[in-house]
């Protein structure tokens, strides 16, 4: 522990023990506990390092006027200290544990009514219960009964803490033979095991009996108690070894059956969690199997649906119960759509009448249908022997439900005329159905329905009553089905024409969210590559919308009044033109106009989203072209691209939005990768930053060899370095290095280090060996970032000059507004990049986020409290 912290801790303890104490913020005590916990986990003895804590605990416990928060802190601290056997013995010898956890003491002082104290008592005991001595103390002190009473505490936080505490006691002290347990017996001596086992057995018996008696509420209004017990049982059965699990099931089995029979809706899901936890760990237990069958045959339809869904979500299921759950979940969809999803077997459909009645009420109807829809994709993938109908029929039913919701068609099944009115125009059902339809695209036989799917989705896109979210999900579904379509001849010309018309309409919608979704759809559609029988692989947008439809619509969207739409249009254009870029095709007049518009947006748009998208557009363009066209290419496309890149680097690095600047640096990184990838030792992207070389590190044999023969490649390196300077890469990196936004400065610093390791030798003996490299210079502006870089370089030169005892110094006059040229290699060596990287990679609170700062803040806040006339500012992390 830091000596200064040790010296401050007694004063902090004195402050906390004072009833009139004042803390810098509400989390100070939590931070102190975090610090103490870290010290203990590191293997230190807290009482030996901080003996003042013992006196602090005794003082606070006897001062009932202390703040409840401080008292709770003291209880938890005591438990933390006694979590080790040595700490426990020390506190036990001084009778501290009996004083701190004496329930009667807190009750007589009138403090037990404060939930803060009750939580502290529970959590303190839980921290302590890490070894057999603690369990003995817990049992002998008769703490189990009050802990059981706290299960139903009026405070939800207290009840939850007590719940977790009981689970900890039962699971942590399981015998070592139990699989998956943390058994403390691993480190116990043989002569102590028998005693611990006897106490543990007594605890298990007491808790099991309590669970049995409390599980079924004596009054219908006491479901809260049953809920807490069920949560505890689910946790225990999921993690318990066979002895504990069997004991629990044997004790509470009758109570669980009684709860299932009672059928309380509030308890259905937690009860199902318990049954499934027991079923997963003991699937052969006859009683558990009977409970599961009962849960999947509950009389209340809504509860039945939720129980079946919970069963399917668990995953590990047997065929019999899975078949039952599937039929239950398909029943509401079968009733509304009349698609005969359950086949001719009606033996398991005894609930149909009650389901129909429940579906006539709107709220339960919507809930049940949505649960059903959410599970249809998983149901469609179940084995044919379990599924009562072909998977394609489920898709038909979902399409039918979507048509009913939009009012296009009505249900044809008997008795459902009152039901389908509940779902007409309901956005929640529509969204669930569209999500289900999207997922069902990968189910067996899906391609048979491609034409019907397109028809329904286009109807939704054309429906003036569809809200923006429903339209967005319709576009997503259309994209998904397009991506899996293997035969576009099934999509008729009429459907394609309808799609083109609806997209043209929606791209001009009054609602910007709809325009944005439409533009995104156009971009994503061009990214879906499809294979046709008559032609080679092409964009799906060419097949569905026609070659000339997409780009003009996106170009028009660049003028949209909403920045999100402009940004989406730019991103969509990049996806649309990627294939053309990859082929190295010459730019059309329309594409050239788009480029000009994008540069205008980068320089003039007042919103950050479009400007970020512009830089990313050029990143995509450059990435797609660089492998096909040399940087020096005189072709119109490559020439315009490189002109644009220089402009983007210049404008983007001066942008006010930090994300624009980061994207600009990503473009600069691509240029570096393209230029220097052939150089030995150059590491692309993140590979260059995984293990940054330390300025005093040992140079490896390989690195030494590279530097020794660096002169061989000096001429090529010099030319490449001059190229990236001319392109504006160096200016963008230097500008970013001194940027006020940390992510920008951090990325620029890393890229400059990569560049330095590539073009500048690390061997001090050859710093002046490559004089030709020193001729590559970069012009810096005399104002802004340039002035700051010049200042740093001059200070470094001045330091070097003093170290060499050189009286005459060059280039130390103030820069004029025209700036000055500096050697790139000299700048890379003198900017202190490694030191700057160390600072930038530290978190912003690395100075103040410390135990020392916390202790100082507590003392400072106390001083402010005693001297209210003085304003004291604290920096508590």
Secondary structure, 3 states (H helix, E strand, C coil): CCHHHHHHHHHHHHHHHCCCCCCCCCCHHHHHHHHHHHHHHCCCCHHHHCCHHHHHHHHHHHCCCCCHHHHHHHHHHHHHHCCCHHHHHHHHHCCHHHHHCCHHHHHHCCCCCCHHHHHHHHHHHHHHCCCHHHHHHHHHCCHHHHHHHHHHCCCHHHHHHHHHHHHHHHHHCCCCCCCCCCCHHHHCCHHHHHHHHHHHHHHHHHHHHHHHHHHCCCCCCCHHHHHHHHHHHHHHHHHCCHHHHHHHHHHHHHHHHHHHHHCCHHHHHHHHHHHHHHHHHCCCCHHHHHHHHHHCCCCCHHHHHHHHHHHHHHCCCCHHHHHHHHHHHHHHHHHHHCCCCCCCCCCCCCCHHHHHHHHCCHHHHHHHHHHHHHHHHHHHCCCCCCCCCCHHHHHHHHHHHHHHHHCCCCCCCCCCHHHHCCCCCCHHHHHHHHHHHHHHHHCCCHHHHHHHHHHHHHHHHHCCCCCHHHHHHHHHHHHHHHHHCCCHHHCCHHHHHHHHHHHHHHCCCCCHHHHHHHHHHHHHHHCCEECCCCCCCEEHHHHHCCCCCHHHHHHHHCCCCCHHHHHHHHHHHHHHHHHHHHHCCCCCHHHHHHHHHHHHHHHHCCCHHHHHHHHHHHHHHHHHHCCCCCCCCCCHHHHHHHHHHHHHHHHHHCCCCHHHHHHHHHHHHHHHHHHHCCCCCCCCHHHHHCCCCCCCCCCCHHHHHHHHCHHHHHHHHHHHHHHHHHHCHHHHHHHHHCCCCHHHHHHHHHHHHHHHHHHCCCCHHHCCCCCCHHHCEEEECCCCHHHHHHHHHHHHHHHHHHHCCCCCCCCCCCCCCCCEEEEHHHHHHHCCHHHHHHHHHCCCCCCCCCHHHHHHHHHHHHHHHHCCCCCCCCCCC
